[in-house]
């Protein structure tokens, strides 16, 4: 049985995560969510748990950038909706809330 550490190429990349991370600051600002590390982490976790992952492999940064761009254009509405739901949830009850 081969070990995962023996893989010679870059690890698979989750395009959903990359797209969500790029869109996150805009959604936070629009919905008035404090830009803290905890809020970013919580929103990202909530979002990624609500959208199926889309993993790709690539050898080149250019290919990667093109894949992210295409994926974002095709799924921007789904990611925006998931981030919006996450923002509302986090804004209503942030992790630091007592």
Jmol script that loads the backbone (N, CA, C; Angstrom):
load data "model"
ATOM      1  N   UNK A   1       0.844  -1.170   0.000  1.00  0.00           N
ATOM      2  CA  UNK A   1       0.000   0.000   0.000  1.00  0.00           C
ATOM      3  C   UNK A   1       0.889   1.231   0.000  1.00  0.00           C
ATOM      4  N   UNK A   2       0.608   2.171  -0.883  1.00  0.00           N
ATOM      5  CA  UNK A   2       1.479   3.340  -0.975  1.00  0.00           C
ATOM      6  C   UNK A   2       1.021   4.435  -0.024  1.00  0.00           C
ATOM      7  N   UNK A   3       1.965   5.185   0.437  1.00  0.00           N
ATOM      8  CA  UNK A   3       1.688   6.272   1.379  1.00  0.00           C
ATOM      9  C   UNK A   3       1.343   7.539   0.623  1.00  0.00           C
ATOM     10  N   UNK A   4       0.471   8.352   1.203  1.00  0.00           N
ATOM     11  CA  UNK A   4       0.108   9.627   0.578  1.00  0.00           C
ATOM     12  C   UNK A   4       1.334  10.526   0.452  1.00  0.00           C
ATOM     13  N   UNK A   5       2.315  10.325   1.319  1.00  0.00           N
ATOM     14  CA  UNK A   5       3.522  11.146   1.283  1.00  0.00           C
ATOM     15  C   UNK A   5       4.387  10.838   0.080  1.00  0.00           C
ATOM     16  N   UNK A   6       4.110   9.765  -0.619  1.00  0.00           N
ATOM     17  CA  UNK A   6       4.919   9.420  -1.774  1.00  0.00           C
ATOM     18  C   UNK A   6       4.422  10.114  -3.046  1.00  0.00           C
ATOM     19  N   UNK A   7       3.341  10.888  -2.950  1.00  0.00           N
ATOM     20  CA  UNK A   7       2.858  11.612  -4.120  1.00  0.00           C
ATOM     21  C   UNK A   7       3.885  12.643  -4.548  1.00  0.00           C
ATOM     22  N   UNK A   8       4.172  12.698  -5.824  1.00  0.00           N
ATOM     23  CA  UNK A   8       5.205  13.602  -6.304  1.00  0.00           C
ATOM     24  C   UNK A   8       4.642  14.925  -6.798  1.00  0.00           C
ATOM     25  N   UNK A   9       3.382  14.992  -7.089  1.00  0.00           N
ATOM     26  CA  UNK A   9       2.796  16.238  -7.583  1.00  0.00           C
ATOM     27  C   UNK A   9       2.203  17.035  -6.426  1.00  0.00           C
ATOM     28  N   UNK A  10       1.743  18.229  -6.746  1.00  0.00           N
ATOM     29  CA  UNK A  10       1.090  19.061  -5.746  1.00  0.00           C
ATOM     30  C   UNK A  10      -0.193  18.393  -5.278  1.00  0.00           C
ATOM     31  N   UNK A  11      -0.609  18.671  -4.050  1.00  0.00           N
ATOM     32  CA  UNK A  11      -1.852  18.064  -3.551  1.00  0.00           C
ATOM     33  C   UNK A  11      -3.056  18.617  -4.300  1.00  0.00           C
ATOM     34  N   UNK A  12      -4.153  17.884  -4.310  1.00  0.00           N
ATOM     35  CA  UNK A  12      -5.367  18.390  -4.953  1.00  0.00           C
ATOM     36  C   UNK A  12      -5.803  19.710  -4.325  1.00  0.00           C
ATOM     37  N   UNK A  13      -6.416  20.547  -5.125  1.00  0.00           N
ATOM     38  CA  UNK A  13      -6.862  21.872  -4.706  1.00  0.00           C
ATOM     39  C   UNK A  13      -8.388  21.898  -4.730  1.00  0.00           C
ATOM     40  N   UNK A  14      -8.994  22.404  -3.644  1.00  0.00           N
ATOM     41  CA  UNK A  14     -10.444  22.532  -3.569  1.00  0.00           C
ATOM     42  C   UNK A  14     -10.831  23.892  -4.149  1.00  0.00           C
ATOM     43  N   UNK A  15     -11.398  23.893  -5.361  1.00  0.00           N
ATOM     44  CA  UNK A  15     -11.773  25.141  -6.019  1.00  0.00           C
ATOM     45  C   UNK A  15     -12.854  25.890  -5.251  1.00  0.00           C
ATOM     46  N   UNK A  16     -13.731  25.170  -4.563  1.00  0.00           N
ATOM     47  CA  UNK A  16     -14.777  25.830  -3.776  1.00  0.00           C
ATOM     48  C   UNK A  16     -14.128  26.664  -2.677  1.00  0.00           C
ATOM     49  N   UNK A  17     -13.163  26.111  -1.999  1.00  0.00           N
ATOM     50  CA  UNK A  17     -12.485  26.838  -0.926  1.00  0.00           C
ATOM     51  C   UNK A  17     -11.793  28.080  -1.469  1.00  0.00           C
ATOM     52  N   UNK A  18     -11.076  27.917  -2.560  1.00  0.00           N
ATOM     53  CA  UNK A  18     -10.352  29.039  -3.148  1.00  0.00           C
ATOM     54  C   UNK A  18     -11.317  30.155  -3.544  1.00  0.00           C
ATOM     55  N   UNK A  19     -12.405  29.800  -4.197  1.00  0.00           N
ATOM     56  CA  UNK A  19     -13.386  30.797  -4.618  1.00  0.00           C
ATOM     57  C   UNK A  19     -14.033  31.460  -3.407  1.00  0.00           C
ATOM     58  N   UNK A  20     -14.393  30.670  -2.407  1.00  0.00           N
ATOM     59  CA  UNK A  20     -15.022  31.221  -1.206  1.00  0.00           C
ATOM     60  C   UNK A  20     -14.078  32.169  -0.477  1.00  0.00           C
ATOM     61  N   UNK A  21     -12.806  31.803  -0.394  1.00  0.00           N
ATOM     62  CA  UNK A  21     -11.831  32.674   0.263  1.00  0.00           C
ATOM     63  C   UNK A  21     -11.696  34.003  -0.464  1.00  0.00           C
ATOM     64  N   UNK A  22     -11.770  33.974  -1.785  1.00  0.00           N
ATOM     65  CA  UNK A  22     -11.657  35.207  -2.568  1.00  0.00           C
ATOM     66  C   UNK A  22     -12.886  36.100  -2.384  1.00  0.00           C
ATOM     67  N   UNK A  23     -14.045  35.498  -2.229  1.00  0.00           N
ATOM     68  CA  UNK A  23     -15.299  36.258  -2.111  1.00  0.00           C
ATOM     69  C   UNK A  23     -15.605  36.674  -0.676  1.00  0.00           C
ATOM     70  N   UNK A  24     -14.994  36.027   0.285  1.00  0.00           N
ATOM     71  CA  UNK A  24     -15.291  36.219   1.699  1.00  0.00           C
ATOM     72  C   UNK A  24     -15.230  37.682   2.161  1.00  0.00           C
ATOM     73  N   UNK A  25     -14.155  38.432   1.903  1.00  0.00           N
ATOM     74  CA  UNK A  25     -14.094  39.816   2.405  1.00  0.00           C
ATOM     75  C   UNK A  25     -15.234  40.699   1.891  1.00  0.00           C
ATOM     76  N   UNK A  26     -15.620  40.519   0.652  1.00  0.00           N
ATOM     77  CA  UNK A  26     -16.699  41.324   0.078  1.00  0.00           C
ATOM     78  C   UNK A  26     -18.024  41.053   0.777  1.00  0.00           C
ATOM     79  N   UNK A  27     -18.332  39.782   0.998  1.00  0.00           N
ATOM     80  CA  UNK A  27     -19.589  39.406   1.662  1.00  0.00           C
ATOM     81  C   UNK A  27     -19.581  39.910   3.105  1.00  0.00           C
ATOM     82  N   UNK A  28     -18.462  39.758   3.790  1.00  0.00           N
ATOM     83  CA  UNK A  28     -18.377  40.217   5.178  1.00  0.00           C
ATOM     84  C   UNK A  28     -18.649  41.720   5.254  1.00  0.00           C
ATOM     85  N   UNK A  29     -18.051  42.458   4.369  1.00  0.00           N
ATOM     86  CA  UNK A  29     -18.216  43.910   4.373  1.00  0.00           C
ATOM     87  C   UNK A  29     -19.668  44.289   4.058  1.00  0.00           C
ATOM     88  N   UNK A  30     -20.237  43.664   3.024  1.00  0.00           N
ATOM     89  CA  UNK A  30     -21.619  43.973   2.622  1.00  0.00           C
ATOM     90  C   UNK A  30     -22.618  43.683   3.730  1.00  0.00           C
ATOM     91  N   UNK A  31     -22.370  42.625   4.507  1.00  0.00           N
ATOM     92  CA  UNK A  31     -23.333  42.205   5.516  1.00  0.00           C
ATOM     93  C   UNK A  31     -22.955  42.645   6.927  1.00  0.00           C
ATOM     94  N   UNK A  32     -21.920  43.449   7.036  1.00  0.00           N
ATOM     95  CA  UNK A  32     -21.561  44.019   8.329  1.00  0.00           C
ATOM     96  C   UNK A  32     -21.033  43.039   9.347  1.00  0.00           C
ATOM     97  N   UNK A  33     -20.303  42.026   8.884  1.00  0.00           N
ATOM     98  CA  UNK A  33     -19.696  41.055   9.792  1.00  0.00           C
ATOM     99  C   UNK A  33     -18.292  41.555  10.124  1.00  0.00           C
ATOM    100  N   UNK A  34     -17.965  41.612  11.409  1.00  0.00           N
ATOM    101  CA  UNK A  34     -16.629  42.047  11.823  1.00  0.00           C
ATOM    102  C   UNK A  34     -15.578  41.155  11.172  1.00  0.00           C
ATOM    103  N   UNK A  35     -14.549  41.785  10.626  1.00  0.00           N
ATOM    104  CA  UNK A  35     -13.492  41.045   9.939  1.00  0.00           C
ATOM    105  C   UNK A  35     -12.448  40.587  10.951  1.00  0.00           C
ATOM    106  N   UNK A  36     -12.772  39.487  11.621  1.00  0.00           N
ATOM    107  CA  UNK A  36     -11.841  38.876  12.578  1.00  0.00           C
ATOM    108  C   UNK A  36     -11.462  37.489  12.057  1.00  0.00           C
ATOM    109  N   UNK A  37     -10.359  36.971  12.553  1.00  0.00           N
ATOM    110  CA  UNK A  37      -9.924  35.635  12.138  1.00  0.00           C
ATOM    111  C   UNK A  37     -10.991  34.592  12.469  1.00  0.00           C
ATOM    112  N   UNK A  38     -11.601  34.712  13.651  1.00  0.00           N
ATOM    113  CA  UNK A  38     -12.625  33.742  14.055  1.00  0.00           C
ATOM    114  C   UNK A  38     -13.830  33.791  13.127  1.00  0.00           C
ATOM    115  N   UNK A  39     -14.284  34.995  12.793  1.00  0.00           N
ATOM    116  CA  UNK A  39     -15.444  35.120  11.899  1.00  0.00           C
ATOM    117  C   UNK A  39     -15.124  34.595  10.504  1.00  0.00           C
ATOM    118  N   UNK A  40     -13.931  34.881   9.993  1.00  0.00           N
ATOM    119  CA  UNK A  40     -13.543  34.367   8.672  1.00  0.00           C
ATOM    120  C   UNK A  40     -13.513  32.838   8.693  1.00  0.00           C
ATOM    121  N   UNK A  41     -12.891  32.270   9.740  1.00  0.00           N
ATOM    122  CA  UNK A  41     -12.808  30.806   9.839  1.00  0.00           C
ATOM    123  C   UNK A  41     -14.194  30.181   9.936  1.00  0.00           C
ATOM    124  N   UNK A  42     -15.060  30.763  10.770  1.00  0.00           N
ATOM    125  CA  UNK A  42     -16.406  30.209  10.948  1.00  0.00           C
ATOM    126  C   UNK A  42     -17.213  30.300   9.663  1.00  0.00           C
ATOM    127  N   UNK A  43     -17.162  31.448   9.005  1.00  0.00           N
ATOM    128  CA  UNK A  43     -17.903  31.596   7.748  1.00  0.00           C
ATOM    129  C   UNK A  43     -17.406  30.617   6.702  1.00  0.00           C
ATOM    130  N   UNK A  44     -16.097  30.466   6.614  1.00  0.00           N
ATOM    131  CA  UNK A  44     -15.540  29.547   5.632  1.00  0.00           C
ATOM    132  C   UNK A  44     -15.945  28.110   5.948  1.00  0.00           C
ATOM    133  N   UNK A  45     -15.900  27.711   7.214  1.00  0.00           N
ATOM    134  CA  UNK A  45     -16.286  26.353   7.596  1.00  0.00           C
ATOM    135  C   UNK A  45     -17.760  26.091   7.283  1.00  0.00           C
ATOM    136  N   UNK A  46     -18.623  27.046   7.637  1.00  0.00           N
ATOM    137  CA  UNK A  46     -20.056  26.890   7.367  1.00  0.00           C
ATOM    138  C   UNK A  46     -20.295  26.772   5.861  1.00  0.00           C
ATOM    139  N   UNK A  47     -19.644  27.626   5.097  1.00  0.00           N
ATOM    140  CA  UNK A  47     -19.802  27.624   3.638  1.00  0.00           C
ATOM    141  C   UNK A  47     -19.316  26.317   3.035  1.00  0.00           C
ATOM    142  N   UNK A  48     -18.127  25.883   3.421  1.00  0.00           N
ATOM    143  CA  UNK A  48     -17.560  24.666   2.834  1.00  0.00           C
ATOM    144  C   UNK A  48     -18.340  23.419   3.224  1.00  0.00           C
ATOM    145  N   UNK A  49     -19.013  23.448   4.357  1.00  0.00           N
ATOM    146  CA  UNK A  49     -19.855  22.318   4.749  1.00  0.00           C
ATOM    147  C   UNK A  49     -21.178  22.287   3.995  1.00  0.00           C
ATOM    148  N   UNK A  50     -21.512  23.376   3.323  1.00  0.00           N
ATOM    149  CA  UNK A  50     -22.805  23.424   2.633  1.00  0.00           C
ATOM    150  C   UNK A  50     -22.696  23.262   1.119  1.00  0.00           C
ATOM    151  N   UNK A  51     -21.491  23.247   0.587  1.00  0.00           N
ATOM    152  CA  UNK A  51     -21.289  23.110  -0.859  1.00  0.00           C
ATOM    153  C   UNK A  51     -20.340  21.933  -1.093  1.00  0.00           C
ATOM    154  N   UNK A  52     -20.665  21.050  -2.023  1.00  0.00           N
ATOM    155  CA  UNK A  52     -19.744  19.943  -2.300  1.00  0.00           C
ATOM    156  C   UNK A  52     -18.385  20.459  -2.771  1.00  0.00           C
ATOM    157  N   UNK A  53     -17.336  19.822  -2.306  1.00  0.00           N
ATOM    158  CA  UNK A  53     -15.980  20.192  -2.716  1.00  0.00           C
ATOM    159  C   UNK A  53     -15.781  19.876  -4.195  1.00  0.00           C
ATOM    160  N   UNK A  54     -14.915  20.636  -4.819  1.00  0.00           N
ATOM    161  CA  UNK A  54     -14.549  20.399  -6.219  1.00  0.00           C
ATOM    162  C   UNK A  54     -13.028  20.412  -6.280  1.00  0.00           C
ATOM    163  N   UNK A  55     -12.432  19.224  -6.249  1.00  0.00           N
ATOM    164  CA  UNK A  55     -10.974  19.101  -6.236  1.00  0.00           C
ATOM    165  C   UNK A  55     -10.428  18.944  -7.644  1.00  0.00           C
ATOM    166  N   UNK A  56      -9.291  19.584  -7.868  1.00  0.00           N
ATOM    167  CA  UNK A  56      -8.572  19.458  -9.132  1.00  0.00           C
ATOM    168  C   UNK A  56      -7.090  19.298  -8.815  1.00  0.00           C
ATOM    169  N   UNK A  57      -6.365  18.799  -9.799  1.00  0.00           N
ATOM    170  CA  UNK A  57      -4.914  18.755  -9.704  1.00  0.00           C
ATOM    171  C   UNK A  57      -4.357  19.523 -10.886  1.00  0.00           C
ATOM    172  N   UNK A  58      -3.207  20.117 -10.690  1.00  0.00           N
ATOM    173  CA  UNK A  58      -2.587  20.887 -11.757  1.00  0.00           C
ATOM    174  C   UNK A  58      -1.097  21.017 -11.507  1.00  0.00           C
ATOM    175  N   UNK A  59      -0.338  21.168 -12.555  1.00  0.00           N
ATOM    176  CA  UNK A  59       1.103  21.331 -12.419  1.00  0.00           C
ATOM    177  C   UNK A  59       1.501  22.799 -12.550  1.00  0.00           C
ATOM    178  N   UNK A  60       0.594  23.629 -12.974  1.00  0.00           N
ATOM    179  CA  UNK A  60       0.986  24.986 -13.336  1.00  0.00           C
ATOM    180  C   UNK A  60       0.105  26.025 -12.678  1.00  0.00           C
ATOM    181  N   UNK A  61       0.708  27.101 -12.229  1.00  0.00           N
ATOM    182  CA  UNK A  61      -0.044  28.203 -11.640  1.00  0.00           C
ATOM    183  C   UNK A  61      -1.029  28.805 -12.620  1.00  0.00           C
ATOM    184  N   UNK A  62      -0.658  28.863 -13.888  1.00  0.00           N
ATOM    185  CA  UNK A  62      -1.550  29.432 -14.905  1.00  0.00           C
ATOM    186  C   UNK A  62      -2.799  28.574 -15.062  1.00  0.00           C
ATOM    187  N   UNK A  63      -2.615  27.262 -15.132  1.00  0.00           N
ATOM    188  CA  UNK A  63      -3.755  26.347 -15.220  1.00  0.00           C
ATOM    189  C   UNK A  63      -4.657  26.519 -14.010  1.00  0.00           C
ATOM    190  N   UNK A  64      -4.051  26.619 -12.851  1.00  0.00           N
ATOM    191  CA  UNK A  64      -4.794  26.776 -11.604  1.00  0.00           C
ATOM    192  C   UNK A  64      -5.634  28.048 -11.646  1.00  0.00           C
ATOM    193  N   UNK A  65      -5.047  29.148 -12.044  1.00  0.00           N
ATOM    194  CA  UNK A  65      -5.760  30.423 -12.116  1.00  0.00           C
ATOM    195  C   UNK A  65      -6.941  30.322 -13.087  1.00  0.00           C
ATOM    196  N   UNK A  66      -6.752  29.655 -14.203  1.00  0.00           N
ATOM    197  CA  UNK A  66      -7.831  29.484 -15.178  1.00  0.00           C
ATOM    198  C   UNK A  66      -8.949  28.618 -14.602  1.00  0.00           C
ATOM    199  N   UNK A  67      -8.599  27.559 -13.904  1.00  0.00           N
ATOM    200  CA  UNK A  67      -9.609  26.685 -13.301  1.00  0.00           C
ATOM    201  C   UNK A  67     -10.441  27.441 -12.268  1.00  0.00           C
ATOM    202  N   UNK A  68      -9.778  28.223 -11.416  1.00  0.00           N
ATOM    203  CA  UNK A  68     -10.488  28.998 -10.405  1.00  0.00           C
ATOM    204  C   UNK A  68     -11.427  29.988 -11.069  1.00  0.00           C
ATOM    205  N   UNK A  69     -10.947  30.667 -12.102  1.00  0.00           N
ATOM    206  CA  UNK A  69     -11.760  31.655 -12.807  1.00  0.00           C
ATOM    207  C   UNK A  69     -13.007  31.018 -13.422  1.00  0.00           C
ATOM    208  N   UNK A  70     -12.848  29.919 -14.104  1.00  0.00           N
ATOM    209  CA  UNK A  70     -13.975  29.224 -14.732  1.00  0.00           C
ATOM    210  C   UNK A  70     -14.951  28.734 -13.662  1.00  0.00           C
ATOM    211  N   UNK A  71     -14.422  28.129 -12.607  1.00  0.00           N
ATOM    212  CA  UNK A  71     -15.286  27.612 -11.553  1.00  0.00           C
ATOM    213  C   UNK A  71     -16.077  28.740 -10.907  1.00  0.00           C
ATOM    214  N   UNK A  72     -15.405  29.855 -10.624  1.00  0.00           N
ATOM    215  CA  UNK A  72     -16.091  30.977  -9.979  1.00  0.00           C
ATOM    216  C   UNK A  72     -17.212  31.521 -10.864  1.00  0.00           C
ATOM    217  N   UNK A  73     -16.953  31.648 -12.139  1.00  0.00           N
ATOM    218  CA  UNK A  73     -18.002  32.161 -13.034  1.00  0.00           C
ATOM    219  C   UNK A  73     -19.198  31.219 -13.074  1.00  0.00           C
ATOM    220  N   UNK A  74     -18.953  29.929 -13.051  1.00  0.00           N
ATOM    221  CA  UNK A  74     -20.036  28.955 -13.141  1.00  0.00           C
ATOM    222  C   UNK A  74     -20.810  28.815 -11.829  1.00  0.00           C
ATOM    223  N   UNK A  75     -20.170  29.023 -10.706  1.00  0.00           N
ATOM    224  CA  UNK A  75     -20.787  28.719  -9.414  1.00  0.00           C
ATOM    225  C   UNK A  75     -20.823  29.903  -8.457  1.00  0.00           C
ATOM    226  N   UNK A  76     -20.613  31.089  -8.972  1.00  0.00           N
ATOM    227  CA  UNK A  76     -20.563  32.276  -8.121  1.00  0.00           C
ATOM    228  C   UNK A  76     -21.847  32.464  -7.313  1.00  0.00           C
ATOM    229  N   UNK A  77     -22.992  32.237  -7.920  1.00  0.00           N
ATOM    230  CA  UNK A  77     -24.268  32.418  -7.214  1.00  0.00           C
ATOM    231  C   UNK A  77     -24.392  31.451  -6.040  1.00  0.00           C
ATOM    232  N   UNK A  78     -24.012  30.197  -6.235  1.00  0.00           N
ATOM    233  CA  UNK A  78     -24.088  29.208  -5.151  1.00  0.00           C
ATOM    234  C   UNK A  78     -23.152  29.569  -4.004  1.00  0.00           C
ATOM    235  N   UNK A  79     -21.944  29.981  -4.351  1.00  0.00           N
ATOM    236  CA  UNK A  79     -20.968  30.332  -3.320  1.00  0.00           C
ATOM    237  C   UNK A  79     -21.403  31.601  -2.597  1.00  0.00           C
ATOM    238  N   UNK A  80     -21.909  32.581  -3.339  1.00  0.00           N
ATOM    239  CA  UNK A  80     -22.398  33.823  -2.725  1.00  0.00           C
ATOM    240  C   UNK A  80     -23.541  33.527  -1.766  1.00  0.00           C
ATOM    241  N   UNK A  81     -24.468  32.678  -2.169  1.00  0.00           N
ATOM    242  CA  UNK A  81     -25.603  32.332  -1.308  1.00  0.00           C
ATOM    243  C   UNK A  81     -25.126  31.630  -0.037  1.00  0.00           C
ATOM    244  N   UNK A  82     -24.190  30.699  -0.171  1.00  0.00           N
ATOM    245  CA  UNK A  82     -23.679  29.976   0.990  1.00  0.00           C
ATOM    246  C   UNK A  82     -22.914  30.916   1.927  1.00  0.00           C
ATOM    247  N   UNK A  83     -22.101  31.808   1.357  1.00  0.00           N
ATOM    248  CA  UNK A  83     -21.375  32.778   2.177  1.00  0.00           C
ATOM    249  C   UNK A  83     -22.343  33.736   2.873  1.00  0.00           C
ATOM    250  N   UNK A  84     -23.412  34.120   2.191  1.00  0.00           N
ATOM    251  CA  UNK A  84     -24.401  35.022   2.779  1.00  0.00           C
ATOM    252  C   UNK A  84     -25.090  34.362   3.964  1.00  0.00           C
ATOM    253  N   UNK A  85     -25.495  33.111   3.797  1.00  0.00           N
ATOM    254  CA  UNK A  85     -26.109  32.381   4.915  1.00  0.00           C
ATOM    255  C   UNK A  85     -25.131  32.275   6.088  1.00  0.00           C
ATOM    256  N   UNK A  86     -23.871  31.995   5.772  1.00  0.00           N
ATOM    257  CA  UNK A  86     -22.854  31.887   6.821  1.00  0.00           C
ATOM    258  C   UNK A  86     -22.639  33.229   7.513  1.00  0.00           C
ATOM    259  N   UNK A  87     -22.623  34.311   6.743  1.00  0.00           N
ATOM    260  CA  UNK A  87     -22.420  35.647   7.317  1.00  0.00           C
ATOM    261  C   UNK A  87     -23.549  36.006   8.275  1.00  0.00           C
ATOM    262  N   UNK A  88     -24.764  35.714   7.882  1.00  0.00           N
ATOM    263  CA  UNK A  88     -25.917  36.019   8.731  1.00  0.00           C
ATOM    264  C   UNK A  88     -25.824  35.225  10.030  1.00  0.00           C
ATOM    265  N   UNK A  89     -25.465  33.964   9.917  1.00  0.00           N
ATOM    266  CA  UNK A  89     -25.355  33.103  11.097  1.00  0.00           C
ATOM    267  C   UNK A  89     -24.243  33.589  12.033  1.00  0.00           C
ATOM    268  N   UNK A  90     -23.101  33.919  11.471  1.00  0.00           N
ATOM    269  CA  UNK A  90     -21.966  34.367  12.282  1.00  0.00           C
ATOM    270  C   UNK A  90     -22.240  35.745  12.879  1.00  0.00           C
ATOM    271  N   UNK A  91     -22.868  36.623  12.114  1.00  0.00           N
ATOM    272  CA  UNK A  91     -23.186  37.959  12.621  1.00  0.00           C
ATOM    273  C   UNK A  91     -24.164  37.878  13.791  1.00  0.00           C
ATOM    274  N   UNK A  92     -25.128  36.959  13.718  1.00  0.00           N
ATOM    275  CA  UNK A  92     -26.113  36.800  14.788  1.00  0.00           C
ATOM    276  C   UNK A  92     -25.500  36.204  16.049  1.00  0.00           C
ATOM    277  N   UNK A  93     -24.530  35.355  15.873  1.00  0.00           N
ATOM    278  CA  UNK A  93     -23.922  34.709  17.046  1.00  0.00           C
ATOM    279  C   UNK A  93     -22.441  34.428  16.774  1.00  0.00           C
ATOM    280  N   UNK A  94     -21.607  35.460  16.850  1.00  0.00           N
ATOM    281  CA  UNK A  94     -20.177  35.239  16.642  1.00  0.00           C
ATOM    282  C   UNK A  94     -19.591  34.334  17.709  1.00  0.00           C
ATOM    283  N   UNK A  95     -18.507  33.704  17.400  1.00  0.00           N
ATOM    284  CA  UNK A  95     -17.881  32.749  18.318  1.00  0.00           C
ATOM    285  C   UNK A  95     -17.539  33.385  19.658  1.00  0.00           C
ATOM    286  N   UNK A  96     -17.116  34.633  19.660  1.00  0.00           N
ATOM    287  CA  UNK A  96     -16.754  35.310  20.899  1.00  0.00           C
ATOM    288  C   UNK A  96     -17.937  35.813  21.693  1.00  0.00           C
ATOM    289  N   UNK A  97     -19.160  35.599  21.174  1.00  0.00           N
ATOM    290  CA  UNK A  97     -20.376  36.076  21.831  1.00  0.00           C
ATOM    291  C   UNK A  97     -20.600  35.323  23.140  1.00  0.00           C
ATOM    292  N   UNK A  98     -20.979  36.066  24.175  1.00  0.00           N
ATOM    293  CA  UNK A  98     -21.207  35.410  25.481  1.00  0.00           C
ATOM    294  C   UNK A  98     -22.666  35.463  25.853  1.00  0.00           C
TER     295      UNK A  98
END
end "model"
wireframe off; spacefill off
backbone 0.3
color backbone group
